[in-house]
Amino acid sequence: MYLGIDLGGTNIAAALVDGGGTIQSRTSIPTDSSGGADSVIKGLMDVSETLIGGAASAPLSIGIGVPGTVDDEAGAVVFTPNLPLRKVNITRALRERFGCPVRLGNDANCAALGELVAGGAKGAQDVVLITLGTGIGGGLIIGGRLITGVSGGGCELGHQVIVAGGRKCGCGRLGCWESYASATGLVRTAADYLETRHDSLIWALCGGDMKKIGAKSVFDAFRAGDHAAKLIVGEYIGHLCTGLINLINMLEPELICVGGGVSYAWDCIAEPVQKIIDAEKYYRFSPEAPHTRIVRAELGNDAGIIGAAMLGAQLTVDS
C-alpha cells in the first residue's frame, strides 16, 4: 500500500492506494497556512496519521504532490506561489515519524502519473497530460517514465507563448498559453466580448454580475445556442488548439490527456479541437500512420492523489 497526498492551497487530500492505483481509503482537511510552513507540515502529518493509524500495515512509501517546483532528492519545496513553503523541507517529519521513503512531485506531474497508472492514459507509454483549470498544468511521460527537467521545474506547458506581446500572464511574460486557454483565460475572453454584447444569455446566468462569470456559465450558454457564447468558445478553442498543435509537432506523443475543470465541457470542445488539429498539425500528410489521440482524463481530482502515491512505486527520471 502507498500513501498519496495532494497538497493544495485550499485542501490537503490524501489516500491509501494499492499497487494498481485503486484508492482504498481517503481523508481530507482544509490547508492551514496561518502558521507558515509549520502549520502546513502539521496538516500533512495529521492526514497521514489518520490514514496510517487506521491501516493494517505501514505504507511502503509516501508521495506528496505540490503546486509548484520541488527538489525531490532534498525533500524540499523550491517554490510554490500559494503556500508559505519556499525552500522548505516538508518530508523530514513524515520520514522520521513513519520510517518510510517520502517523495515529492509537482501536482500536474503527479496527475499525469495517476492517469497513466489508472486513468485515461492507462497502457500508453508516451503521454502529455494537460490540466485546464485556473492555470494550465502539464506533465510529460516518455517511455512510461515521468520527465521533470534538469531542476525539477520542467513541463510548465502553460507558459509557452502563443500570442506574441499578448495578455500579461501571472508568470510575468506576455501571451502565455495559460492566459488564453485556461478557465481563467476563457473568462477573460468572455469579459472582452460581453462589454458590447449585453443581450447574451451569459449575463442572465451570472446574475448580471461580470465578477460571477465562469467557464460553466459560458459553456451552458454555448449549449443553449447563445451567439456570443459561440464566438467566445470558438476563440477559446482556437487558442487551445494552438498550444496543443505545438506540443504535437514537438513531441508527437501517443496521447494528450486533457483534465481540469474545462474538461467537463468535453462535449463542447472535443470534436472541433480534433478537427482543427487534424487540419493543421505538421504530420497531417500521412493519414495511414499512427497519430496522437486527444482524450479526456478520467480520474478528476483523484489523479493527483493516485499519482503522488505512485511516486514511490515508479522511478522518476530527469530530462
C-alpha positions in Angstrom: 0.0 0.0 0.0 1.2 3.5 -0.8 0.1 6.9 0.7 -0.6 9.7 -1.7 -1.1 13.3 -0.6 -2.3 16.2 -2.8 -1.2 19.4 -1.1 -3.4 22.3 -2.4 -3.8 25.8 -1.4 -7.3 25.1 -0.1 -7.3 21.5 1.0 -4.9 18.6 1.8 -6.4 15.4 0.3 -4.8 12.0 1.0 -5.5 8.4 0.3 -4.1 4.9 0.7 -3.6 3.4 -2.8 -2.8 -0.1 -3.8 -0.2 -1.0 -6.5 -2.8 -0.9 -9.2 -3.8 2.7 -8.5 -7.1 1.9 -6.7 -7.9 4.1 -3.7 -8.6 2.0 -0.5 -9.3 4.8 2.0 -9.1 8.6 2.0 -9.3 11.7 4.0 -9.2 15.5 3.5 -8.7 18.6 5.7 -8.5 22.3 5.0 -5.0 23.6 4.3 -3.9 25.8 7.3 -1.1 28.1 6.3 -1.7 30.7 9.1 1.3 29.5 10.9 3.6 29.3 7.9 5.4 26.2 6.9 4.9 24.6 10.4 1.1 24.6 10.1 1.2 23.1 6.6 3.6 20.4 7.7 1.3 19.7 10.7 -1.6 19.2 8.2 0.5 16.7 6.2 1.2 14.8 9.5 -2.4 14.9 10.5 -3.8 13.3 7.3 -1.0 10.7 7.3 -1.7 9.8 11.0 -5.4 9.5 10.2 -4.9 7.0 7.3 -1.9 5.1 8.6 -3.4 4.8 12.0 -6.4 3.0 10.5 -4.4 0.8 8.2 -3.4 -2.8 8.8 0.3 -2.0 8.0 2.5 1.0 7.3 2.7 2.2 3.7 5.7 1.3 1.6 6.1 5.0 0.8 4.5 8.4 1.0 4.2 10.7 -2.1 3.3 14.3 -2.0 2.1 16.4 -4.9 2.8 20.1 -4.6 1.5 23.0 -6.8 5.0 24.3 -7.6 8.6 23.3 -8.1 10.2 20.7 -5.9 13.6 19.1 -5.2 12.7 15.5 -4.7 16.2 14.5 -3.7 16.4 17.1 -1.0 12.8 16.6 0.1 12.1 20.3 -0.3 9.7 22.6 -2.0 11.7 25.1 -4.1 8.8 27.5 -4.9 5.1 27.5 -4.8 3.1 30.7 -5.3 0.2 29.9 -3.0 1.8 28.3 0.1 4.5 29.5 2.5 6.9 26.8 1.6 9.7 28.3 -0.4 12.9 26.3 0.1 11.3 24.3 2.9 11.9 20.6 3.6 8.4 19.1 4.1 9.4 15.4 4.1 11.7 15.1 7.1 9.0 14.9 9.8 7.0 12.4 7.8 10.0 10.2 7.1 11.1 10.2 10.8 7.6 9.5 12.1 6.6 6.7 9.7 10.0 5.2 8.7 9.4 5.0 5.0 10.6 6.9 1.9 8.8 10.2 1.2 8.8 11.5 -2.4 7.8 14.9 -3.7 6.4 15.8 -7.2 4.8 18.7 -8.9 1.0 18.2 -8.7 0.5 18.2 -12.5 3.3 15.6 -12.9 1.6 13.5 -10.3 -1.8 13.8 -12.1 0.0 12.6 -15.3 1.3 9.6 -13.5 -2.1 8.9 -12.0 -3.8 8.9 -15.4 -1.0 6.7 -16.7 -1.5 4.1 -14.0 -5.2 4.1 -13.6 -7.0 6.6 -15.8 -7.4 7.8 -19.4 -3.7 7.1 -20.3 -3.6 3.6 -18.9 -1.5 1.3 -21.2 0.3 4.2 -23.0 4.0 4.9 -23.0 4.3 8.4 -24.3 1.7 10.8 -22.8 1.2 14.5 -22.2 -1.3 15.5 -19.5 -2.8 19.0 -19.7 -4.9 20.3 -16.9 -7.1 23.2 -17.9 -8.1 24.9 -14.6 -7.3 28.3 -13.0 -4.0 27.9 -14.9 -2.6 25.2 -17.2 -0.6 22.4 -15.7 1.3 19.9 -17.6 3.0 16.5 -17.2 5.2 14.6 -19.6 5.7 10.9 -19.6 8.1 9.3 -22.1 8.7 5.6 -22.2 6.4 5.2 -19.2 8.6 7.5 -17.1 8.0 10.9 -15.8 10.2 13.7 -17.3 10.6 16.6 -14.8 13.6 18.6 -16.2 17.1 19.1 -15.0 15.9 21.1 -12.0 12.5 19.6 -11.4 10.7 22.5 -13.0 10.1 21.2 -16.5 6.9 20.8 -18.4 5.4 24.2 -17.5 3.4 23.8 -20.7 1.0 26.6 -19.9 3.9 29.1 -20.3 4.6 28.6 -23.9 3.9 31.9 -25.7 1.1 31.6 -28.3 0.4 35.3 -28.8 3.5 37.5 -29.0 3.0 40.6 -26.9 -0.4 39.3 -25.8 -2.1 39.2 -22.4 0.1 39.5 -19.3 0.5 36.2 -17.6 0.9 35.6 -13.9 4.5 34.4 -14.6 5.3 37.9 -15.9 5.5 37.1 -19.6 3.2 38.3 -22.3 1.0 36.0 -24.4 1.3 32.7 -22.5 -1.0 29.8 -23.4 -2.3 29.8 -19.8 -3.5 33.4 -20.3 -5.8 32.3 -23.1 -6.6 28.5 -22.8 -7.1 28.1 -19.0 -10.5 28.6 -17.4 -9.3 32.0 -16.3 -8.3 32.8 -19.9 -11.7 31.8 -21.1 -13.4 34.1 -18.6 -11.1 37.0 -19.7 -12.1 36.4 -23.3 -15.8 36.3 -22.3 -15.4 39.6 -20.4 -13.9 41.2 -23.5 -16.9 40.1 -25.7 -19.6 40.9 -23.1 -18.6 44.5 -22.9 -20.6 45.1 -26.1 -23.0 42.1 -26.1 -25.5 42.9 -23.3 -28.1 40.6 -24.7 -26.1 37.4 -24.2 -27.6 34.6 -22.1 -24.3 34.6 -20.1 -25.4 37.8 -18.4 -28.6 36.1 -17.1 -26.6 33.0 -16.0 -24.3 35.2 -13.9 -27.0 37.4 -12.5 -25.7 40.4 -14.4 -22.5 40.5 -12.4 -19.4 40.4 -14.5 -17.4 39.0 -11.5 -19.6 35.9 -11.4 -18.9 34.8 -15.0 -17.2 31.4 -15.0 -16.3 28.8 -17.5 -19.5 26.9 -16.6 -21.8 29.8 -17.5 -20.0 30.3 -20.8 -20.4 26.6 -21.8 -24.0 26.5 -20.5 -24.9 29.4 -22.8 -23.0 27.8 -25.6 -25.1 24.6 -25.3 -28.2 26.8 -25.3 -27.2 28.3 -28.7 -26.2 31.8 -27.4 -24.4 33.6 -30.2 -21.9 35.5 -28.0 -21.1 32.2 -26.3 -20.4 30.6 -29.6 -17.9 33.3 -30.5 -16.2 33.1 -27.1 -15.9 29.3 -27.2 -14.8 29.4 -30.8 -11.9 31.9 -30.0 -11.1 29.8 -26.9 -10.8 26.6 -28.9 -8.5 28.3 -31.4 -6.1 29.3 -28.6 -6.4 25.8 -27.1 -5.5 24.2 -30.3 -2.5 26.4 -31.0 -0.9 25.1 -27.8 -1.9 21.5 -28.5 -0.6 21.6 -32.0 2.7 23.0 -30.8 3.0 20.0 -28.4 2.1 17.5 -31.1 4.6 19.0 -33.5 7.4 18.9 -30.9 6.7 15.6 -29.2 4.0 13.6 -31.1 3.0 11.5 -28.1 0.6 8.6 -28.2 -1.9 10.6 -26.2 -2.6 14.0 -25.0 -4.8 13.6 -21.9 -6.9 16.6 -21.0 -8.1 17.2 -17.5 -9.1 20.1 -15.2 -12.3 22.0 -14.9 -12.7 22.8 -18.6 -12.6 19.1 -19.5 -16.1 18.9 -18.1 -17.2 20.7 -21.2 -15.7 17.9 -23.3 -19.0 17.7 -25.2 -18.5 21.2 -26.4 -14.8 21.2 -27.4 -13.7 17.6 -28.3 -15.0 17.5 -31.9 -13.8 21.0 -33.0 -10.5 20.6 -31.3 -9.8 17.3 -33.1 -10.9 18.8 -36.4 -8.5 21.8 -36.1 -5.6 19.6 -35.0 -6.2 17.2 -37.9 -6.2 20.1 -40.4 -3.1 22.0 -39.0 -0.6 19.6 -37.4 2.6 19.1 -39.3 2.3 15.3 -39.7 -1.2 15.5 -41.3 0.1 14.3 -44.7 0.3 10.6 -43.7 -3.2 9.7 -42.6 -2.3 6.0 -42.6 0.3 6.4 -39.9 -0.4 6.4 -36.1 -1.3 9.8 -34.8 -1.6 11.5 -31.5 -5.0 11.0 -29.9 -6.7 13.6 -27.7 -8.6 12.0 -24.8 -10.3 13.3 -21.7 -8.7 12.5 -18.4 -10.8 10.1 -16.3 -9.7 10.4 -12.7 -10.7 14.0 -11.9 -9.3 15.2 -8.6 -8.1 11.7 -7.7 -5.4 11.8 -10.4 -3.0 13.8 -8.3 -3.5 11.7 -5.2 -3.1 8.4 -7.1 -0.1 9.8 -8.9 1.5 11.0 -5.7 1.1 7.6 -4.2 2.7 6.0 -7.3 5.8 8.2 -7.0 7.2 5.6 -4.6 6.3 2.8 -6.9 7.8 4.0 -10.1 11.2 5.5 -10.8 11.3 9.1 -12.0 14.0 10.3 -14.4 15.0 13.8 -15.2 15.3 15.1 -18.7 
